[in-house]
Amino acid sequence: MNTIQKIHCPNCGSEAERHYIFDSQLTRTQCPSCDYLMINCTVTGKVIEAYAPGINVKKQFSLKVK
């Protein structure tokens, strides 16, 4: 059985969905507005797959280093 939760996208703020997939112990967060995708292991919290257009990885790391 799966559960779907309506949330705000962590990337753009639009309405998005979080799917709790119990059979495979995964959580999938997706946004149709900006194409954000994050798949996490529900047990460990580790990221399995991620795609977030518009987020510059180099910029994010440089902000944390300073």
PDBQT receptor file of N, H, CA, C and O in Angstrom, charges set to zero:
ATOM      1  N   MET A   1       0.842  -1.186   0.000  1.00  0.00    +0.000 N 
ATOM      2  CA  MET A   1       0.000   0.000   0.000  1.00  0.00    +0.000 C 
ATOM      3  C   MET A   1       0.883   1.243   0.000  1.00  0.00    +0.000 C 
ATOM      4  O   MET A   1       1.909   1.288   0.678  1.00  0.00    +0.000 OA
ATOM      5  N   ASN A   2       0.477   2.237  -0.758  1.00  0.00    +0.000 N 
ATOM      6  H   ASN A   2      -0.357   2.200  -1.309  1.00  0.00    +0.000 HD
ATOM      7  CA  ASN A   2       1.210   3.490  -0.847  1.00  0.00    +0.000 C 
ATOM      8  C   ASN A   2       0.374   4.624  -0.269  1.00  0.00    +0.000 C 
ATOM      9  O   ASN A   2      -0.856   4.576  -0.282  1.00  0.00    +0.000 OA
ATOM     10  N   THR A   3       1.061   5.641   0.237  1.00  0.00    +0.000 N 
ATOM     11  H   THR A   3       2.060   5.680   0.247  1.00  0.00    +0.000 HD
ATOM     12  CA  THR A   3       0.401   6.835   0.750  1.00  0.00    +0.000 C 
ATOM     13  C   THR A   3       0.951   8.034  -0.004  1.00  0.00    +0.000 C 
ATOM     14  O   THR A   3       2.159   8.134  -0.218  1.00  0.00    +0.000 OA
ATOM     15  N   ILE A   4       0.069   8.948  -0.407  1.00  0.00    +0.000 N 
ATOM     16  H   ILE A   4      -0.912   8.866  -0.233  1.00  0.00    +0.000 HD
ATOM     17  CA  ILE A   4       0.487  10.157  -1.108  1.00  0.00    +0.000 C 
ATOM     18  C   ILE A   4       0.136  11.354  -0.241  1.00  0.00    +0.000 C 
ATOM     19  O   ILE A   4      -0.992  11.479   0.237  1.00  0.00    +0.000 OA
ATOM     20  N   GLN A   5       1.114  12.237  -0.041  1.00  0.00    +0.000 N 
ATOM     21  H   GLN A   5       2.030  12.136  -0.429  1.00  0.00    +0.000 HD
ATOM     22  CA  GLN A   5       0.937  13.433   0.775  1.00  0.00    +0.000 C 
ATOM     23  C   GLN A   5       1.181  14.660  -0.098  1.00  0.00    +0.000 C 
ATOM     24  O   GLN A   5       2.172  14.716  -0.826  1.00  0.00    +0.000 OA
ATOM     25  N   LYS A   6       0.282  15.643  -0.029  1.00  0.00    +0.000 N 
ATOM     26  H   LYS A   6      -0.522  15.598   0.563  1.00  0.00    +0.000 HD
ATOM     27  CA  LYS A   6       0.469  16.907  -0.746  1.00  0.00    +0.000 C 
ATOM     28  C   LYS A   6       1.387  17.793   0.091  1.00  0.00    +0.000 C 
ATOM     29  O   LYS A   6       1.149  18.000   1.281  1.00  0.00    +0.000 OA
ATOM     30  N   ILE A   7       2.436  18.314  -0.542  1.00  0.00    +0.000 N 
ATOM     31  H   ILE A   7       2.629  18.146  -1.509  1.00  0.00    +0.000 HD
ATOM     32  CA  ILE A   7       3.407  19.163   0.142  1.00  0.00    +0.000 C 
ATOM     33  C   ILE A   7       3.756  20.342  -0.757  1.00  0.00    +0.000 C 
ATOM     34  O   ILE A   7       3.284  20.426  -1.891  1.00  0.00    +0.000 OA
ATOM     35  N   HIS A   8       4.579  21.247  -0.252  1.00  0.00    +0.000 N 
ATOM     36  H   HIS A   8       4.963  21.179   0.669  1.00  0.00    +0.000 HD
ATOM     37  CA  HIS A   8       5.158  22.301  -1.080  1.00  0.00    +0.000 C 
ATOM     38  C   HIS A   8       6.533  21.837  -1.528  1.00  0.00    +0.000 C 
ATOM     39  O   HIS A   8       7.293  21.270  -0.742  1.00  0.00    +0.000 OA
ATOM     40  N   CYS A   9       6.846  22.075  -2.777  1.00  0.00    +0.000 N 
ATOM     41  H   CYS A   9       6.229  22.535  -3.416  1.00  0.00    +0.000 HD
ATOM     42  CA  CYS A   9       8.125  21.659  -3.338  1.00  0.00    +0.000 C 
ATOM     43  C   CYS A   9       9.272  22.369  -2.616  1.00  0.00    +0.000 C 
ATOM     44  O   CYS A   9       9.235  23.590  -2.462  1.00  0.00    +0.000 OA
ATOM     45  N   PRO A  10      10.284  21.628  -2.175  1.00  0.00    +0.000 N 
ATOM     46  CA  PRO A  10      11.431  22.261  -1.519  1.00  0.00    +0.000 C 
ATOM     47  C   PRO A  10      12.301  23.054  -2.492  1.00  0.00    +0.000 C 
ATOM     48  O   PRO A  10      13.162  23.823  -2.063  1.00  0.00    +0.000 OA
ATOM     49  N   ASN A  11      12.087  22.876  -3.793  1.00  0.00    +0.000 N 
ATOM     50  H   ASN A  11      11.388  22.252  -4.141  1.00  0.00    +0.000 HD
ATOM     51  CA  ASN A  11      12.876  23.578  -4.800  1.00  0.00    +0.000 C 
ATOM     52  C   ASN A  11      12.214  24.876  -5.249  1.00  0.00    +0.000 C 
ATOM     53  O   ASN A  11      12.866  25.920  -5.296  1.00  0.00    +0.000 OA
ATOM     54  N   CYS A  12      10.912  24.820  -5.582  1.00  0.00    +0.000 N 
ATOM     55  H   CYS A  12      10.383  23.972  -5.544  1.00  0.00    +0.000 HD
ATOM     56  CA  CYS A  12      10.247  26.009  -6.144  1.00  0.00    +0.000 C 
ATOM     57  C   CYS A  12       9.062  26.507  -5.320  1.00  0.00    +0.000 C 
ATOM     58  O   CYS A  12       8.594  27.623  -5.544  1.00  0.00    +0.000 OA
ATOM     59  N   GLY A  13       8.566  25.714  -4.375  1.00  0.00    +0.000 N 
ATOM     60  H   GLY A  13       8.946  24.807  -4.193  1.00  0.00    +0.000 HD
ATOM     61  CA  GLY A  13       7.454  26.136  -3.527  1.00  0.00    +0.000 C 
ATOM     62  C   GLY A  13       6.075  25.805  -4.069  1.00  0.00    +0.000 C 
ATOM     63  O   GLY A  13       5.077  26.026  -3.383  1.00  0.00    +0.000 OA
ATOM     64  N   SER A  14       5.998  25.281  -5.279  1.00  0.00    +0.000 N 
ATOM     65  H   SER A  14       6.808  25.101  -5.836  1.00  0.00    +0.000 HD
ATOM     66  CA  SER A  14       4.703  24.897  -5.853  1.00  0.00    +0.000 C 
ATOM     67  C   SER A  14       4.168  23.645  -5.161  1.00  0.00    +0.000 C 
ATOM     68  O   SER A  14       4.862  23.009  -4.368  1.00  0.00    +0.000 OA
ATOM     69  N   GLU A  15       2.923  23.309  -5.479  1.00  0.00    +0.000 N 
ATOM     70  H   GLU A  15       2.360  23.826  -6.123  1.00  0.00    +0.000 HD
ATOM     71  CA  GLU A  15       2.344  22.094  -4.907  1.00  0.00    +0.000 C 
ATOM     72  C   GLU A  15       3.047  20.870  -5.478  1.00  0.00    +0.000 C 
ATOM     73  O   GLU A  15       3.213  20.753  -6.692  1.00  0.00    +0.000 OA
ATOM     74  N   ALA A  16       3.453  19.972  -4.612  1.00  0.00    +0.000 N 
ATOM     75  H   ALA A  16       3.317  20.067  -3.626  1.00  0.00    +0.000 HD
ATOM     76  CA  ALA A  16       4.163  18.756  -5.010  1.00  0.00    +0.000 C 
ATOM     77  C   ALA A  16       3.562  17.570  -4.264  1.00  0.00    +0.000 C 
ATOM     78  O   ALA A  16       2.633  17.728  -3.472  1.00  0.00    +0.000 OA
ATOM     79  N   GLU A  17       4.095  16.396  -4.523  1.00  0.00    +0.000 N 
ATOM     80  H   GLU A  17       4.850  16.268  -5.166  1.00  0.00    +0.000 HD
ATOM     81  CA  GLU A  17       3.601  15.181  -3.874  1.00  0.00    +0.000 C 
ATOM     82  C   GLU A  17       4.749  14.405  -3.260  1.00  0.00    +0.000 C 
ATOM     83  O   GLU A  17       5.848  14.352  -3.812  1.00  0.00    +0.000 OA
ATOM     84  N   ARG A  18       4.482  13.806  -2.115  1.00  0.00    +0.000 N 
ATOM     85  H   ARG A  18       3.589  13.849  -1.666  1.00  0.00    +0.000 HD
ATOM     86  CA  ARG A  18       5.422  12.878  -1.489  1.00  0.00    +0.000 C 
ATOM     87  C   ARG A  18       4.740  11.519  -1.427  1.00  0.00    +0.000 C 
ATOM     88  O   ARG A  18       3.680  11.369  -0.819  1.00  0.00    +0.000 OA
ATOM     89  N   HIS A  19       5.357  10.538  -2.060  1.00  0.00    +0.000 N 
ATOM     90  H   HIS A  19       6.218  10.660  -2.555  1.00  0.00    +0.000 HD
ATOM     91  CA  HIS A  19       4.823   9.178  -2.117  1.00  0.00    +0.000 C 
ATOM     92  C   HIS A  19       5.607   8.301  -1.152  1.00  0.00    +0.000 C 
ATOM     93  O   HIS A  19       6.830   8.202  -1.247  1.00  0.00    +0.000 OA
ATOM     94  N   TYR A  20       4.913   7.675  -0.240  1.00  0.00    +0.000 N 
ATOM     95  H   TYR A  20       3.919   7.755  -0.163  1.00  0.00    +0.000 HD
ATOM     96  CA  TYR A  20       5.519   6.700   0.666  1.00  0.00    +0.000 C 
ATOM     97  C   TYR A  20       5.233   5.320   0.080  1.00  0.00    +0.000 C 
ATOM     98  O   TYR A  20       4.085   4.875   0.059  1.00  0.00    +0.000 OA
ATOM     99  N   ILE A  21       6.278   4.647  -0.393  1.00  0.00    +0.000 N 
ATOM    100  H   ILE A  21       7.210   5.008  -0.375  1.00  0.00    +0.000 HD
ATOM    101  CA  ILE A  21       6.140   3.358  -1.067  1.00  0.00    +0.000 C 
ATOM    102  C   ILE A  21       6.604   2.281  -0.090  1.00  0.00    +0.000 C 
ATOM    103  O   ILE A  21       7.800   2.027   0.050  1.00  0.00    +0.000 OA
ATOM    104  N   PHE A  22       5.655   1.662   0.573  1.00  0.00    +0.000 N 
ATOM    105  H   PHE A  22       4.683   1.869   0.460  1.00  0.00    +0.000 HD
ATOM    106  CA  PHE A  22       5.964   0.753   1.672  1.00  0.00    +0.000 C 
ATOM    107  C   PHE A  22       6.600  -0.555   1.210  1.00  0.00    +0.000 C 
ATOM    108  O   PHE A  22       7.451  -1.104   1.910  1.00  0.00    +0.000 OA
ATOM    109  N   ASP A  23       6.203  -1.063   0.043  1.00  0.00    +0.000 N 
ATOM    110  H   ASP A  23       5.512  -0.617  -0.526  1.00  0.00    +0.000 HD
ATOM    111  CA  ASP A  23       6.749  -2.337  -0.448  1.00  0.00    +0.000 C 
ATOM    112  C   ASP A  23       8.265  -2.292  -0.604  1.00  0.00    +0.000 C 
ATOM    113  O   ASP A  23       8.961  -3.247  -0.261  1.00  0.00    +0.000 OA
ATOM    114  N   SER A  24       8.773  -1.170  -1.126  1.00  0.00    +0.000 N 
ATOM    115  H   SER A  24       8.207  -0.394  -1.405  1.00  0.00    +0.000 HD
ATOM    116  CA  SER A  24      10.214  -1.047  -1.370  1.00  0.00    +0.000 C 
ATOM    117  C   SER A  24      10.904  -0.141  -0.357  1.00  0.00    +0.000 C 
ATOM    118  O   SER A  24      12.096   0.134  -0.491  1.00  0.00    +0.000 OA
ATOM    119  N   GLN A  25      10.178   0.327   0.651  1.00  0.00    +0.000 N 
ATOM    120  H   GLN A  25       9.210   0.104   0.761  1.00  0.00    +0.000 HD
ATOM    121  CA  GLN A  25      10.712   1.190   1.711  1.00  0.00    +0.000 C 
ATOM    122  C   GLN A  25      11.373   2.445   1.139  1.00  0.00    +0.000 C 
ATOM    123  O   GLN A  25      12.484   2.809   1.523  1.00  0.00    +0.000 OA
ATOM    124  N   LEU A  26      10.661   3.102   0.207  1.00  0.00    +0.000 N 
ATOM    125  H   LEU A  26       9.758   2.806  -0.104  1.00  0.00    +0.000 HD
ATOM    126  CA  LEU A  26      11.159   4.320  -0.417  1.00  0.00    +0.000 C 
ATOM    127  C   LEU A  26      10.182   5.459  -0.205  1.00  0.00    +0.000 C 
ATOM    128  O   LEU A  26       8.982   5.247  -0.029  1.00  0.00    +0.000 OA
ATOM    129  N   THR A  27      10.717   6.671  -0.225  1.00  0.00    +0.000 N 
ATOM    130  H   THR A  27      11.692   6.842  -0.367  1.00  0.00    +0.000 HD
ATOM    131  CA  THR A  27       9.914   7.886  -0.225  1.00  0.00    +0.000 C 
ATOM    132  C   THR A  27      10.303   8.676  -1.461  1.00  0.00    +0.000 C 
ATOM    133  O   THR A  27      11.476   8.994  -1.655  1.00  0.00    +0.000 OA
ATOM    134  N   ARG A  28       9.316   8.997  -2.303  1.00  0.00    +0.000 N 
ATOM    135  H   ARG A  28       8.363   8.739  -2.144  1.00  0.00    +0.000 HD
ATOM    136  CA  ARG A  28       9.580   9.745  -3.535  1.00  0.00    +0.000 C 
ATOM    137  C   ARG A  28       8.883  11.095  -3.456  1.00  0.00    +0.000 C 
ATOM    138  O   ARG A  28       7.665  11.159  -3.293  1.00  0.00    +0.000 OA
ATOM    139  N   THR A  29       9.644  12.164  -3.570  1.00  0.00    +0.000 N 
ATOM    140  H   THR A  29      10.634  12.112  -3.702  1.00  0.00    +0.000 HD
ATOM    141  CA  THR A  29       9.101  13.521  -3.594  1.00  0.00    +0.000 C 
ATOM    142  C   THR A  29       9.258  14.041  -5.010  1.00  0.00    +0.000 C 
ATOM    143  O   THR A  29      10.350  14.003  -5.577  1.00  0.00    +0.000 OA
ATOM    144  N   GLN A  30       8.152  14.533  -5.587  1.00  0.00    +0.000 N 
ATOM    145  H   GLN A  30       7.265  14.564  -5.127  1.00  0.00    +0.000 HD
ATOM    146  CA  GLN A  30       8.208  14.994  -6.973  1.00  0.00    +0.000 C 
ATOM    147  C   GLN A  30       7.348  16.235  -7.161  1.00  0.00    +0.000 C 
ATOM    148  O   GLN A  30       6.310  16.404  -6.522  1.00  0.00    +0.000 OA
ATOM    149  N   CYS A  31       7.817  17.103  -8.063  1.00  0.00    +0.000 N 
ATOM    150  H   CYS A  31       8.661  16.966  -8.582  1.00  0.00    +0.000 HD
ATOM    151  CA  CYS A  31       7.103  18.339  -8.374  1.00  0.00    +0.000 C 
ATOM    152  C   CYS A  31       6.906  18.434  -9.880  1.00  0.00    +0.000 C 
ATOM    153  O   CYS A  31       7.881  18.417 -10.631  1.00  0.00    +0.000 OA
ATOM    154  N   PRO A  32       5.658  18.534 -10.333  1.00  0.00    +0.000 N 
ATOM    155  CA  PRO A  32       5.416  18.654 -11.769  1.00  0.00    +0.000 C 
ATOM    156  C   PRO A  32       5.762  20.047 -12.316  1.00  0.00    +0.000 C 
ATOM    157  O   PRO A  32       5.956  20.200 -13.522  1.00  0.00    +0.000 OA
ATOM    158  N   SER A  33       5.840  21.052 -11.451  1.00  0.00    +0.000 N 
ATOM    159  H   SER A  33       5.682  20.927 -10.472  1.00  0.00    +0.000 HD
ATOM    160  CA  SER A  33       6.118  22.414 -11.915  1.00  0.00    +0.000 C 
ATOM    161  C   SER A  33       7.572  22.619 -12.313  1.00  0.00    +0.000 C 
ATOM    162  O   SER A  33       7.852  23.212 -13.355  1.00  0.00    +0.000 OA
ATOM    163  N   CYS A  34       8.502  22.133 -11.492  1.00  0.00    +0.000 N 
ATOM    164  H   CYS A  34       8.275  21.652 -10.645  1.00  0.00    +0.000 HD
ATOM    165  CA  CYS A  34       9.923  22.375 -11.766  1.00  0.00    +0.000 C 
ATOM    166  C   CYS A  34      10.698  21.095 -12.053  1.00  0.00    +0.000 C 
ATOM    167  O   CYS A  34      11.911  21.146 -12.260  1.00  0.00    +0.000 OA
ATOM    168  N   ASP A  35      10.029  19.956 -12.069  1.00  0.00    +0.000 N 
ATOM    169  H   ASP A  35       9.044  19.913 -11.901  1.00  0.00    +0.000 HD
ATOM    170  CA  ASP A  35      10.644  18.661 -12.373  1.00  0.00    +0.000 C 
ATOM    171  C   ASP A  35      11.578  18.175 -11.272  1.00  0.00    +0.000 C 
ATOM    172  O   ASP A  35      12.479  17.379 -11.537  1.00  0.00    +0.000 OA
ATOM    173  N   TYR A  36      11.376  18.642 -10.040  1.00  0.00    +0.000 N 
ATOM    174  H   TYR A  36      10.644  19.289  -9.825  1.00  0.00    +0.000 HD
ATOM    175  CA  TYR A  36      12.171  18.191  -8.884  1.00  0.00    +0.000 C 
ATOM    176  C   TYR A  36      11.847  16.736  -8.587  1.00  0.00    +0.000 C 
ATOM    177  O   TYR A  36      10.693  16.316  -8.670  1.00  0.00    +0.000 OA
ATOM    178  N   LEU A  37      12.884  15.967  -8.238  1.00  0.00    +0.000 N 
ATOM    179  H   LEU A  37      13.821  16.308  -8.170  1.00  0.00    +0.000 HD
ATOM    180  CA  LEU A  37      12.700  14.569  -7.854  1.00  0.00    +0.000 C 
ATOM    181  C   LEU A  37      13.703  14.210  -6.771  1.00  0.00    +0.000 C 
ATOM    182  O   LEU A  37      14.893  14.496  -6.899  1.00  0.00    +0.000 OA
ATOM    183  N   MET A  38      13.222  13.585  -5.708  1.00  0.00    +0.000 N 
ATOM    184  H   MET A  38      12.255  13.353  -5.604  1.00  0.00    +0.000 HD
ATOM    185  CA  MET A  38      14.101  13.077  -4.650  1.00  0.00    +0.000 C 
ATOM    186  C   MET A  38      13.540  11.734  -4.202  1.00  0.00    +0.000 C 
ATOM    187  O   MET A  38      12.380  11.643  -3.800  1.00  0.00    +0.000 OA
ATOM    188  N   ILE A  39      14.365  10.693  -4.271  1.00  0.00    +0.000 N 
ATOM    189  H   ILE A  39      15.307  10.766  -4.597  1.00  0.00    +0.000 HD
ATOM    190  CA  ILE A  39      13.967   9.369  -3.804  1.00  0.00    +0.000 C 
ATOM    191  C   ILE A  39      14.904   8.986  -2.671  1.00  0.00    +0.000 C 
ATOM    192  O   ILE A  39      16.122   8.933  -2.843  1.00  0.00    +0.000 OA
ATOM    193  N   ASN A  40      14.315   8.719  -1.504  1.00  0.00    +0.000 N 
ATOM    194  H   ASN A  40      13.326   8.762  -1.364  1.00  0.00    +0.000 HD
ATOM    195  CA  ASN A  40      15.085   8.374  -0.302  1.00  0.00    +0.000 C 
ATOM    196  C   ASN A  40      14.684   6.998   0.191  1.00  0.00    +0.000 C 
ATOM    197  O   ASN A  40      13.560   6.544  -0.024  1.00  0.00    +0.000 OA
ATOM    198  N   CYS A  41      15.629   6.340   0.859  1.00  0.00    +0.000 N 
ATOM    199  H   CYS A  41      16.542   6.709   1.033  1.00  0.00    +0.000 HD
ATOM    200  CA  CYS A  41      15.319   5.114   1.584  1.00  0.00    +0.000 C 
ATOM    201  C   CYS A  41      14.596   5.520   2.865  1.00  0.00    +0.000 C 
ATOM    202  O   CYS A  41      15.102   6.348   3.622  1.00  0.00    +0.000 OA
ATOM    203  N   THR A  42      13.437   4.957   3.111  1.00  0.00    +0.000 N 
ATOM    204  H   THR A  42      13.026   4.285   2.496  1.00  0.00    +0.000 HD
ATOM    205  CA  THR A  42      12.659   5.298   4.299  1.00  0.00    +0.000 C 
ATOM    206  C   THR A  42      13.353   4.836   5.579  1.00  0.00    +0.000 C 
ATOM    207  O   THR A  42      13.200   5.465   6.626  1.00  0.00    +0.000 OA
ATOM    208  N   VAL A  43      14.106   3.757   5.505  1.00  0.00    +0.000 N 
ATOM    209  H   VAL A  43      14.230   3.247   4.654  1.00  0.00    +0.000 HD
ATOM    210  CA  VAL A  43      14.760   3.189   6.683  1.00  0.00    +0.000 C 
ATOM    211  C   VAL A  43      16.009   3.978   7.066  1.00  0.00    +0.000 C 
ATOM    212  O   VAL A  43      16.165   4.372   8.222  1.00  0.00    +0.000 OA
ATOM    213  N   THR A  44      16.898   4.210   6.100  1.00  0.00    +0.000 N 
ATOM    214  H   THR A  44      16.772   3.890   5.161  1.00  0.00    +0.000 HD
ATOM    215  CA  THR A  44      18.192   4.848   6.392  1.00  0.00    +0.000 C 
ATOM    216  C   THR A  44      18.202   6.346   6.141  1.00  0.00    +0.000 C 
ATOM    217  O   THR A  44      19.043   7.057   6.691  1.00  0.00    +0.000 OA
ATOM    218  N   GLY A  45      17.278   6.839   5.315  1.00  0.00    +0.000 N 
ATOM    219  H   GLY A  45      16.595   6.261   4.867  1.00  0.00    +0.000 HD
ATOM    220  CA  GLY A  45      17.264   8.249   4.951  1.00  0.00    +0.000 C 
ATOM    221  C   GLY A  45      18.235   8.593   3.835  1.00  0.00    +0.000 C 
ATOM    222  O   GLY A  45      18.321   9.750   3.423  1.00  0.00    +0.000 OA
ATOM    223  N   LYS A  46      18.966   7.604   3.341  1.00  0.00    +0.000 N 
ATOM    224  H   LYS A  46      18.896   6.665   3.676  1.00  0.00    +0.000 HD
ATOM    225  CA  LYS A  46      19.938   7.853   2.275  1.00  0.00    +0.000 C 
ATOM    226  C   LYS A  46      19.232   8.199   0.971  1.00  0.00    +0.000 C 
ATOM    227  O   LYS A  46      18.162   7.673   0.664  1.00  0.00    +0.000 OA
ATOM    228  N   VAL A  47      19.858   9.101   0.207  1.00  0.00    +0.000 N 
ATOM    229  H   VAL A  47      20.727   9.529   0.456  1.00  0.00    +0.000 HD
ATOM    230  CA  VAL A  47      19.327   9.505  -1.090  1.00  0.00    +0.000 C 
ATOM    231  C   VAL A  47      19.653   8.422  -2.113  1.00  0.00    +0.000 C 
ATOM    232  O   VAL A  47      20.810   8.032  -2.273  1.00  0.00    +0.000 OA
ATOM    233  N   ILE A  48      18.626   7.943  -2.798  1.00  0.00    +0.000 N 
ATOM    234  H   ILE A  48      17.686   8.259  -2.668  1.00  0.00    +0.000 HD
ATOM    235  CA  ILE A  48      18.786   6.934  -3.841  1.00  0.00    +0.000 C 
ATOM    236  C   ILE A  48      18.952   7.618  -5.193  1.00  0.00    +0.000 C 
ATOM    237  O   ILE A  48      19.811   7.243  -5.990  1.00  0.00    +0.000 OA
ATOM    238  N   GLU A  49      18.118   8.627  -5.440  1.00  0.00    +0.000 N 
ATOM    239  H   GLU A  49      17.420   8.932  -4.792  1.00  0.00    +0.000 HD
ATOM    240  CA  GLU A  49      18.170   9.375  -6.694  1.00  0.00    +0.000 C 
ATOM    241  C   GLU A  49      17.687  10.787  -6.419  1.00  0.00    +0.000 C 
ATOM    242  O   GLU A  49      16.788  10.998  -5.605  1.00  0.00    +0.000 OA
ATOM    243  N   ALA A  50      18.292  11.760  -7.107  1.00  0.00    +0.000 N 
ATOM    244  H   ALA A  50      19.022  11.589  -7.768  1.00  0.00    +0.000 HD
ATOM    245  CA  ALA A  50      17.881  13.150  -6.925  1.00  0.00    +0.000 C 
ATOM    246  C   ALA A  50      18.078  13.920  -8.216  1.00  0.00    +0.000 C 
ATOM    247  O   ALA A  50      19.046  13.710  -8.947  1.00  0.00    +0.000 OA
ATOM    248  N   TYR A  51      17.136  14.820  -8.481  1.00  0.00    +0.000 N 
ATOM    249  H   TYR A  51      16.350  14.991  -7.887  1.00  0.00    +0.000 HD
ATOM    250  CA  TYR A  51      17.229  15.707  -9.633  1.00  0.00    +0.000 C 
ATOM    251  C   TYR A  51      16.520  16.992  -9.255  1.00  0.00    +0.000 C 
ATOM    252  O   TYR A  51      15.332  16.985  -8.934  1.00  0.00    +0.000 OA
ATOM    253  N   ALA A  52      17.247  18.086  -9.295  1.00  0.00    +0.000 N 
ATOM    254  H   ALA A  52      18.212  18.091  -9.557  1.00  0.00    +0.000 HD
ATOM    255  CA  ALA A  52      16.662  19.377  -8.933  1.00  0.00    +0.000 C 
ATOM    256  C   ALA A  52      17.182  20.438  -9.890  1.00  0.00    +0.000 C 
ATOM    257  O   ALA A  52      18.216  21.051  -9.627  1.00  0.00    +0.000 OA
ATOM    258  N   PRO A  53      16.481  20.664 -10.999  1.00  0.00    +0.000 N 
ATOM    259  CA  PRO A  53      16.934  21.674 -11.949  1.00  0.00    +0.000 C 
ATOM    260  C   PRO A  53      16.921  23.056 -11.308  1.00  0.00    +0.000 C 
ATOM    261  O   PRO A  53      16.026  23.391 -10.532  1.00  0.00    +0.000 OA
ATOM    262  N   GLY A  54      17.909  23.831 -11.641  1.00  0.00    +0.000 N 
ATOM    263  H   GLY A  54      18.636  23.559 -12.272  1.00  0.00    +0.000 HD
ATOM    264  CA  GLY A  54      17.980  25.186 -11.109  1.00  0.00    +0.000 C 
ATOM    265  C   GLY A  54      18.782  25.306  -9.836  1.00  0.00    +0.000 C 
ATOM    266  O   GLY A  54      19.033  26.422  -9.380  1.00  0.00    +0.000 OA
ATOM    267  N   ILE A  55      19.195  24.202  -9.245  1.00  0.00    +0.000 N 
ATOM    268  H   ILE A  55      18.992  23.296  -9.616  1.00  0.00    +0.000 HD
ATOM    269  CA  ILE A  55      20.046  24.257  -8.059  1.00  0.00    +0.000 C 
ATOM    270  C   ILE A  55      21.476  23.994  -8.506  1.00  0.00    +0.000 C 
ATOM    271  O   ILE A  55      21.797  22.909  -8.992  1.00  0.00    +0.000 OA
ATOM    272  N   ASN A  56      22.322  24.985  -8.339  1.00  0.00    +0.000 N 
ATOM    273  H   ASN A  56      22.062  25.867  -7.945  1.00  0.00    +0.000 HD
ATOM    274  CA  ASN A  56      23.718  24.881  -8.737  1.00  0.00    +0.000 C 
ATOM    275  C   ASN A  56      24.507  24.245  -7.600  1.00  0.00    +0.000 C 
ATOM    276  O   ASN A  56      24.646  24.842  -6.533  1.00  0.00    +0.000 OA
ATOM    277  N   VAL A  57      25.021  23.047  -7.817  1.00  0.00    +0.000 N 
ATOM    278  H   VAL A  57      24.908  22.562  -8.684  1.00  0.00    +0.000 HD
ATOM    279  CA  VAL A  57      25.728  22.311  -6.766  1.00  0.00    +0.000 C 
ATOM    280  C   VAL A  57      26.983  23.057  -6.335  1.00  0.00    +0.000 C 
ATOM    281  O   VAL A  57      27.252  23.158  -5.137  1.00  0.00    +0.000 OA
ATOM    282  N   LYS A  58      27.755  23.578  -7.276  1.00  0.00    +0.000 N 
ATOM    283  H   LYS A  58      27.537  23.496  -8.249  1.00  0.00    +0.000 HD
ATOM    284  CA  LYS A  58      28.981  24.297  -6.929  1.00  0.00    +0.000 C 
ATOM    285  C   LYS A  58      28.665  25.509  -6.061  1.00  0.00    +0.000 C 
ATOM    286  O   LYS A  58      29.387  25.795  -5.106  1.00  0.00    +0.000 OA
ATOM    287  N   LYS A  59      27.599  26.217  -6.385  1.00  0.00    +0.000 N 
ATOM    288  H   LYS A  59      27.012  25.985  -7.160  1.00  0.00    +0.000 HD
ATOM    289  CA  LYS A  59      27.214  27.391  -5.602  1.00  0.00    +0.000 C 
ATOM    290  C   LYS A  59      26.800  26.985  -4.192  1.00  0.00    +0.000 C 
ATOM    291  O   LYS A  59      27.161  27.660  -3.228  1.00  0.00    +0.000 OA
ATOM    292  N   GLN A  60      26.054  25.898  -4.056  1.00  0.00    +0.000 N 
ATOM    293  H   GLN A  60      25.761  25.350  -4.839  1.00  0.00    +0.000 HD
ATOM    294  CA  GLN A  60      25.619  25.428  -2.743  1.00  0.00    +0.000 C 
ATOM    295  C   GLN A  60      26.810  25.077  -1.863  1.00  0.00    +0.000 C 
ATOM    296  O   GLN A  60      26.828  25.423  -0.682  1.00  0.00    +0.000 OA
ATOM    297  N   PHE A  61      27.812  24.391  -2.425  1.00  0.00    +0.000 N 
ATOM    298  H   PHE A  61      27.797  24.110  -3.385  1.00  0.00    +0.000 HD
ATOM    299  CA  PHE A  61      28.991  24.016  -1.651  1.00  0.00    +0.000 C 
ATOM    300  C   PHE A  61      29.829  25.233  -1.290  1.00  0.00    +0.000 C 
ATOM    301  O   PHE A  61      30.375  25.295  -0.189  1.00  0.00    +0.000 OA
ATOM    302  N   SER A  62      29.943  26.201  -2.192  1.00  0.00    +0.000 N 
ATOM    303  H   SER A  62      29.500  26.151  -3.087  1.00  0.00    +0.000 HD
ATOM    304  CA  SER A  62      30.759  27.378  -1.904  1.00  0.00    +0.000 C 
ATOM    305  C   SER A  62      30.125  28.233  -0.814  1.00  0.00    +0.000 C 
ATOM    306  O   SER A  62      30.837  28.894  -0.058  1.00  0.00    +0.000 OA
ATOM    307  N   LEU A  63      28.805  28.230  -0.720  1.00  0.00    +0.000 N 
ATOM    308  H   LEU A  63      28.226  27.694  -1.334  1.00  0.00    +0.000 HD
ATOM    309  CA  LEU A  63      28.136  28.992   0.335  1.00  0.00    +0.000 C 
ATOM    310  C   LEU A  63      28.391  28.370   1.702  1.00  0.00    +0.000 C 
ATOM    311  O   LEU A  63      28.511  29.093   2.691  1.00  0.00    +0.000 OA
ATOM    312  N   LYS A  64      28.477  27.046   1.779  1.00  0.00    +0.000 N 
ATOM    313  H   LYS A  64      28.380  26.459   0.976  1.00  0.00    +0.000 HD
ATOM    314  CA  LYS A  64      28.696  26.359   3.048  1.00  0.00    +0.000 C 
ATOM    315  C   LYS A  64      30.146  26.452   3.506  1.00  0.00    +0.000 C 
ATOM    316  O   LYS A  64      30.422  26.405   4.704  1.00  0.00    +0.000 OA
ATOM    317  N   VAL A  65      31.074  26.584   2.559  1.00  0.00    +0.000 N 
ATOM    318  H   VAL A  65      30.850  26.622   1.585  1.00  0.00    +0.000 HD
ATOM    319  CA  VAL A  65      32.497  26.600   2.891  1.00  0.00    +0.000 C 
ATOM    320  C   VAL A  65      32.897  27.914   3.540  1.00  0.00    +0.000 C 
ATOM    321  O   VAL A  65      33.759  27.929   4.419  1.00  0.00    +0.000 OA
ATOM    322  N   LYS A  66      32.298  29.001   3.131  1.00  0.00    +0.000 N 
ATOM    323  H   LYS A  66      31.597  28.989   2.417  1.00  0.00    +0.000 HD
ATOM    324  CA  LYS A  66      32.688  30.334   3.618  1.00  0.00    +0.000 C 
ATOM    325  C   LYS A  66      32.410  30.539   5.071  1.00  0.00    +0.000 C 
ATOM    326  O   LYS A  66      32.688  31.611   5.608  1.00  0.00    +0.000 OA
TER     327      LYS A  66
